[in-house]
Amino acid sequence: MLKEKYPDGKLPGAEPSGEGLFSRNFTLLVLGQVSSLFANTMLRFALSMYILELTGSASIFAGLLAISMIPTVILSPFGGVLADRANRRNIMVALDFLSGVTAAVTMLTIREANAVVVAGGALTVFSILGAFESPTVQAAVPQMQKGDNILKANAVVNQVAALAALIAPFIGSACYTTFGLKTVLTVSVFGFFLTAFLEVFIKLPFTRENLHEKWGKVIKNDFRVSFRFITKEKPEIFKILLAASAVSFFIIGTVNVGMPFIIRTILGLSAEYVGAAESICGATAILGSVIVGVAAKRLKTDGMYMYPMIVGICMIPMGMAFLLKNEKMVYAVIMLSIAVMQVLVSIFSIYCISLIQQQTPNELLGKVMAYISTISLCAQPLGQMMYGVLFDVLRDNVMWIMIGSAVCIVLMSMAVRPAFQGVENLRQGEEVLN
């Protein structure tokens, strides 16, 4: 299929960059992402605080979050189909406009008596919209950038997301404490509508395809073609995707579950230490994306397997630290290891997404990006659940959890090495042809 469509062997995204990174389109996209992500993060934070204060039960809101994530997992592949079949600019505008409407309805209707139902409904709607937005944004980036700029652009988008996760809760907390829930929701409404307004001015090429089949058959065929692409025509993409998800599986479990459990329960340190640790994680994730933007030309595809390998190696001193007698020394070793891990994981994840984008034709980008979202979303809760059980059962032998994880990641890194080398060989072949 692809050889007929691209007889010269050259895939979209392989061309050298012809203009600066911050083109008009990409600048509008970034500004929109800043507004949208801050609005979304602040809204979720405010709703969580309101439900917790009202019910006094963390399990109720945790249940709401878990249930509301189900639509994202189920609908993401369909979001990929839409991203490849419709104008991506129009999809982004519509989704952010609907997010603003949802936030406005929540602001106008939420009361103490219906808070759980309204908050749960709002979170579910945002989850549905997110299933369509994520693959669309990721598919739009290669339409705006070429060559190394794809990698740099993904690094910028990742920085925006990391900054929103790091800063928005503080802003949301200050606004919520000072002005209350309705004010935070009002700010979120403004943020979503501002994003939709900015995205109206984005210009992306789009050719409408006349469909002669029913939508059900079209969707089924799209899934078949895209799945064949990543498993048969470009199996390296599928292996790289699985590797990135595996790293997410181990890191989410170790950092999100293990780190606070170790600090508070095993080491007996105060909550301030957990807060400092989370800030370090956020800052180092941003640092990783900055490094990608600065050193894009120096990052080599065939050496990318080394990044998760070093992540695995960093888990060994985390485990060995428990042989020390001083709790604060153990904390220091763990935080240094996690800081290095977060930088490497950030670089690895951004590079993998960019590599997949560069190797995927435009008409399949949305669906392939949706596979990334779906598999990552499944890997994260599975990692959290598995590590939750492991830390409960082996709380007196945490060292072996870390060492076992290290072995798994190193073995996975070695297994995925041929995939990265295969992609590098393909890219070198394309350069020879050109």
Helices and strands as residue ranges (DSSP letters): H 2-5, H 24-55, H 58-85, H 88-109, H 115-144, H 148-179, H 181-199, H 215-228, I 229-233, H 235-251, I 252-258, H 259-261, I 262-266, H 271-294, G 296-298, G 301-303, H 306-320, G 321-323, H 327-358, G 362-364, H 365-393, H 398-433
